[in-house]
Structures are given as structure tokens and as C-alpha cells.
Amino acid sequence: MDRDARQTPVRSGRRVQVTEVATPTGRIYVDKQTPQAFRALLGTAEAVRQAAADAGLDRRLVELVNLRVSQLNGCAYCLDVHTKAALKEGESVQRIGVLAAWRDAAVFDERERAALALAEATTHPSDAAAQETAYAQARQVFGDQELSAVIWVAIAINAFNRVSILSKHPVRPAR
């Protein structure tokens, strides 16, 4: 990480030292550059995690949603993080491996399929027909609290994907 310090004025008229954290490609790590916004996003993520737990959603289902959204967005960093988390929760390598083609793999149950379709609809909301179909399917298998939690999981990971993609967070080799 390259660090570049510069002087920035503040409201009181005094100048303070601000540390910019840049990627090797010259992009800033927006989470480091604006930590108060990132802390707020982390707070949202914690509230979403609690909502999913309160709704009784299995952590593996939550991680499948995180992985599928990250696949759709092409977020290598979040794919790395959530693959590890899914494996830690007991998810199988086979199911993670075929997740991109979940519609064609008989290894996902009705609830998982509904959650994955809803996650895709949340990630690509401009496809109104797919959104209506996914929502109707999810209503058949999830109660209100579960349905809301799945949507919030997808919203939260979409936000984290954007932070990591635009910052170009690196994926480092496993040790």
C-alpha cells in the first residue's frame, strides 16, 4: 500500500494531516479514505447479520447469497472472503463450485433457490419481470422476516462489492 499524505483544510480553518491510502494502481481505498462512512456500512452489515439470525436464516444460506451477488458483480475480494466464510460454516466445495450455475444444479433446495433468485433480482433490479418472479417465488417459501433479511443480505453485499471493486482490494495468495 502506498501512503500519500497531504494537507487538507477543515471547517475551523486549521489544516490537518490526512493520509490517503492508494492501491498499487493508484486508486484510493475508499474504506480507508473515508473511514466514518465505512464504519457506518459495517454497522449496517452487523444489523443485517442480526436480522438474518433473528429471522432464523442458516448462515450457509447467507453465505450463498453473499457469494452469488459477488459473482454477479465480479468482486474477487468478496468472493475470497465469503468462500472462506462459507467453508467455515460447513458449505461444500461442490456447491460453491456450481453456484454460478445454480439453476442447473440439483444440489440446492427450494429455499436456497428462492434466496439466490431474490439475490439476483436485488443485484439487477432493472429486470422487472425477473424481479417479480423471484419475489413471488420467495414469498412462497419465506415468511416476512426471512424475506426481508434475504433482501438486506443482498443489499449489504452489493454495497461491500462496490467498495472493494472500486478500491481494487487485492486478493492475496493463501498461506
Phi and psi in degrees as a GROMACS rama.xvg file:
@    title "Ramachandran Plot"
@    xaxis  label "Phi"
@    yaxis  label "Psi"
@TYPE xy
-90.0294  137.744  ASP-2
-116.146  130.29  ARG-3
-127.939  113.829  ASP-4
-93.2026  144.839  ALA-5
-146.212  161.359  ARG-6
-88.2583  134.267  GLN-7
-133.115  132.008  THR-8
-72.6889  151.107  PRO-9
-120.659  171.586  VAL-10
-54.9602  -36.9797  ARG-11
-71.3783  -5.9683  SER-12
93.6744  -14.0691  GLY-13
-77.6952  157.098  ARG-14
-103.906  139.297  ARG-15
-125.81  155.438  VAL-16
-80.113  126.924  GLN-17
-118.986  132.354  VAL-18
-99.4104  120.371  THR-19
-93.0622  137.975  GLU-20
-112.993  116.565  VAL-21
-111.197  151.603  ALA-22
-79.3048  167.543  THR-23
-58.7552  -22.9269  PRO-24
-91.0811  4.23781  THR-25
91.1267  -1.67463  GLY-26
-78.4142  153.751  ARG-27
-88.9583  150.079  ILE-28
-82.1727  102.58  TYR-29
-63.2096  -27.6537  VAL-30
-67.1155  -34.1333  ASP-31
-83.4677  -35.7855  LYS-32
-69.1978  -36.0668  GLN-33
-127.376  71.4941  THR-34
-63.8354  -30.2164  PRO-35
-65.9301  -37.3271  GLN-36
-68.1682  -41.1077  ALA-37
-66.246  -38.4152  PHE-38
-61.6498  -38.0589  ARG-39
-64.0456  -40.3582  ALA-40
-64.8999  -40.0083  LEU-41
-62.2594  -38.4984  LEU-42
-63.1971  -41.0906  GLY-43
-62.1206  -44.0214  THR-44
-60.2649  -39.4965  ALA-45
-65.9258  -41.213  GLU-46
-63.7929  -38.6309  ALA-47
-66.8928  -43.1462  VAL-48
-58.1881  -43.3055  ARG-49
-67.9741  -39.7126  GLN-50
-62.6324  -39.9781  ALA-51
-65.4689  -42.2308  ALA-52
-65.0587  -45.5136  ALA-53
-61.5062  -32.3527  ASP-54
-78.6368  -10.3538  ALA-55
83.3168  18.1904  GLY-56
-71.6909  134.407  LEU-57
-65.1105  137.391  ASP-58
-60.5728  -31.3341  ARG-59
-65.7477  -38.451  ARG-60
-63.9628  -42.7537  LEU-61
-59.2559  -44.1395  VAL-62
-68.8303  -32.6684  GLU-63
-62.4923  -41.6182  LEU-64
-63.286  -46.5236  VAL-65
-57.7964  -42.763  ASN-66
-67.7889  -44.5853  LEU-67
-64.3602  -44.1688  ARG-68
-62.1185  -42.5255  VAL-69
-65.058  -34.3434  SER-70
-62.9639  -48.1915  GLN-71
-60.2199  -37.6854  LEU-72
-85.9068  -11.071  ASN-73
69.1128  39.0754  GLY-74
-96.1462  97.0414  CYS-75
-61.0541  -42.4396  ALA-76
-61.17  -48.724  TYR-77
-69.1263  -33.0472  CYS-78
-61.4508  -42.1529  LEU-79
-62.9453  -50.1641  ASP-80
-59.7602  -47.6358  VAL-81
-82.5225  -19.7023  HIS-82
-66.1711  -45.753  THR-83
-61.4085  -42.8548  LYS-84
-64.9358  -41.5496  ALA-85
-64.1517  -43.7468  ALA-86
-62.5166  -40.5325  LEU-87
-61.7815  -34.2667  LYS-88
-80.8388  -1.29677  GLU-89
99.2574  8.6834  GLY-90
-68.059  149.306  GLU-91
-88.7788  150.967  SER-92
-60.903  -38.3939  VAL-93
-59.3091  -49.7916  GLN-94
-66.6093  -37.4349  ARG-95
-65.0281  -40.2528  ILE-96
-64.5488  -32.3659  GLY-97
-101.253  5.62141  VAL-98
-56.7156  -38.3051  LEU-99
-61.4939  -24.0146  ALA-100
-116.016  40.0549  ALA-101
-57.9228  -31.4278  TRP-102
-64.8854  -26.7994  ARG-103
-101.389  4.48256  ASP-104
-113.578  125.678  ALA-105
-80.2124  13.6369  ALA-106
-92.3415  -0.630125  VAL-107
-110.05  135.269  PHE-108
-83.0361  179.652  ASP-109
-61.118  -41.9594  GLU-110
-65.8676  -43.1359  ARG-111
-63.6027  -42.2979  GLU-112
-62.3145  -41.5838  ARG-113
-64.4424  -43.1696  ALA-114
-65.0913  -40.8103  ALA-115
-66.6635  -41.6376  LEU-116
-63.4443  -41.4265  ALA-117
-66.3227  -38.5601  LEU-118
-62.5637  -41.6942  ALA-119
-64.7819  -41.0505  GLU-120
-66.5786  -33.7897  ALA-121
-70.189  -35.5987  THR-122
-75.3631  -33.9364  THR-123
-123.204  69.836  HIS-124
-69.7428  -11.8714  PRO-125
-73.6735  -15.0327  SER-126
-86.9633  85.4525  ASP-127
-60.8895  -39.1666  ALA-128
-65.4276  -45.1977  ALA-129
-64.3425  -37.5549  ALA-130
-63.7888  -44.8377  GLN-131
-63.2553  -43.3746  GLU-132
-63.2201  -46.8629  THR-133
-63.5315  -42.0065  ALA-134
-65.5109  -43.9998  TYR-135
-62.5633  -41.578  ALA-136
-63.3979  -43.9422  GLN-137
-65.7751  -36.2379  ALA-138
-62.2935  -27.1007  ARG-139
-74.8999  -23.8259  GLN-140
-118.442  -12.8902  VAL-141
-119.29  143.233  PHE-142
-75.9438  173.912  GLY-143
-57.1616  -45.4711  ASP-144
-65.1745  -41.8166  GLN-145
-66.0292  -44.6211  GLU-146
-59.633  -47.8365  LEU-147
-60.8225  -42.4499  SER-148
-62.8867  -42.779  ALA-149
-61.1727  -44.2025  VAL-150
-62.3741  -43.4413  ILE-151
-64.988  -36.604  TRP-152
-60.1468  -45.4476  VAL-153
-65.3333  -40.669  ALA-154
-61.592  -46.4186  ILE-155
-63.8932  -45.9186  ALA-156
-68.4548  -32.852  ILE-157
-58.6997  -42.6903  ASN-158
-63.7508  -45.6611  ALA-159
-64.7989  -36.2346  PHE-160
-58.4734  -43.9805  ASN-161
-64.4666  -40.6521  ARG-162
-59.8943  -48.5512  VAL-163
-71.2825  -39.4817  SER-164
-65.9684  -49.0206  ILE-165
-71.1873  -25.9936  LEU-166
-84.7978  -16.2335  SER-167
58.5017  49.1098  LYS-168
-57.6943  132.475  HIS-169
-82.0985  151.171  PRO-170
-105.109  118.761  VAL-171
-95.3247  150.945  ARG-172
-58.6315  144.614  PRO-173
-67.4364  149.384  ALA-174
